Amino acid sequence: MSTPLNPPGTAATSATTSDERLRRWRLVLGGGPADGTGRALTGADAAMDGALTALYGKDDKKEGEGRTSRGGRDRHGGLGGSAPSVARWLGDIRTYFPSSVVQVMQRDAIDRLGLATLLLEPEMLAAVEPDVHLVGTLLSLDKAMPETTRETARTVVRKVVDDLEARLATRTRTTLTGALDRSARISRPRHRDIDWDRTIRANLAHYLPEHRTIVPERLIGHGRASRAVKKEVVLCVDQSGSMAPSVVYSAVFGAVLASMRALATRLVVFDTAVVDLTEQLDDPVDLLFGTQLGGGTDINRALAYCQSRITRPADTVVVLISDLYEGGIRDEMLKRVAAMKASGVQFVALLALSDEGAPGYDREHAAALAQLGVPAFACTPDLFPEVMAAALEKRPLPIPES
């Protein structure tokens, strides 16, 4: 008796898989006679397609003019110019797509369809999904924002900041506290300050089996708790428009670092001017509304200000967060970095502090910094505590593979 080539149910399963594949291609291509799927959409799928079409548009070019996919740059959607229609669309995409996709679609709507000004209306702003990019957009609109919208905007920014702090604060404090403790260990501790676990491990070679004991030739101490500041940190942040996510994360990390007794933290933002926002580190939302995204860049001027505030170079970490497009004096900038390093400052250059990877940056300036022993790299928020711990302990930085 021959065995069937396909077990029972295989054909049905294959048909279901094929139909699901066609459904997905239909949603990607956007319909029309040329999409080639022949697949009709109904119910929730039709509503999802409508939400995508409103943003990314349908292929309405005439035959022979060339075609692009729904995601192509030549397409244009249409949400209308009114806040009610946009608010309805925002409600639809939150119904049919997960939060991560909603955030991408919101960003595309703002970039592709010029909807940023609608965010000035409180009802519209209350309907969006808060994320780091939305905060950046709101900060860029701050000067044009009416008072009726400002409180709603602060609520949105506060939610994003609180979520980021909840995600990042505990791990950052734990990682840096460990680094500070290690840097404070002493080799001649008092009896009550001896770290017995580490002392025993360090002296295992001196075990005397006949006496069943270890002779501790080297004592390792915890270091006594102190209210004194052990290290100083200066965050020097480029606030040009392309650096908006980095500015948001810098404000959150600055507030976390400022809450640690053993660190003296300063946060400086710059474009062609320099603003010291250290006094606002206790409230990162106030700090963010104190920034002014956009404008030119004068890194040299910003570093000159930071250098003038350093009083303990051997105990100071300077973190420059910038894409390195310098509008100031390049050679002076490099001389200033070299001088800070020569004085004992730990200097860190981050091309971005965000989840988006390396941005566009000035490769010539990055190479020049690398020659000074300052590699420039993009850093994710999750990696930042490790980078700071290494800098505080004067260890090699954990640079991610590019």
HELIX and SHEET records of a PDB file:
HELIX    1   1 THR A   10  LEU A   29  1                                  20    
HELIX    2   2 GLY A   43  TYR A   56  1                                  14    
HELIX    3   3 ALA A   83  TYR A   96  1                                  14    
HELIX    4   4 SER A   99  LEU A  113  1                                  15    
HELIX    5   5 ALA A  116  LEU A  120  5                                   5    
HELIX    6   6 PRO A  122  ALA A  126  1                                   5    
HELIX    7   7 VAL A  132  SER A  140  1                                   9    
HELIX    8   8 ASP A  142  ALA A  144  5                                   3    
HELIX    9   9 GLU A  147  SER A  183  1                                  37    
HELIX   10  10 HIS A  191  ASP A  193  5                                   3    
HELIX   11  11 TRP A  196  ALA A  202  1                                   7    
HELIX   12  12 LEU A  204  HIS A  206  5                                   3    
HELIX   13  13 GLY A  241  MET A  243  5                                   3    
HELIX   14  14 ALA A  244  ALA A  258  1                                  15    
HELIX   15  15 THR A  278  GLN A  280  5                                   3    
HELIX   16  16 PRO A  284  PHE A  289  1                                   6    
HELIX   17  17 ILE A  299  SER A  308  1                                  10    
HELIX   18  18 PRO A  313  ASP A  315  5                                   3    
HELIX   19  19 ARG A  330  ALA A  342  1                                  13    
HELIX   20  20 ARG A  363  GLN A  371  1                                   9    
HELIX   21  21 PHE A  384  GLU A  393  1                                  10    
SHEET    1   A 2 TYR A 207  LEU A 208  0                                        
SHEET    2   A 2 THR A 213  ILE A 214 -1                                        
SHEET    1   B 6 VAL A 274  ASP A 276  0                                        
SHEET    2   B 6 LEU A 263  PHE A 270 -1                                        
SHEET    3   B 6 LYS A 231  ASP A 238  1                                        
SHEET    4   B 6 THR A 316  ILE A 321  1                                        
SHEET    5   B 6 GLN A 346  LEU A 353  1                                        
SHEET    6   B 6 ALA A 376  CYS A 379  1                                        
END                                                                             
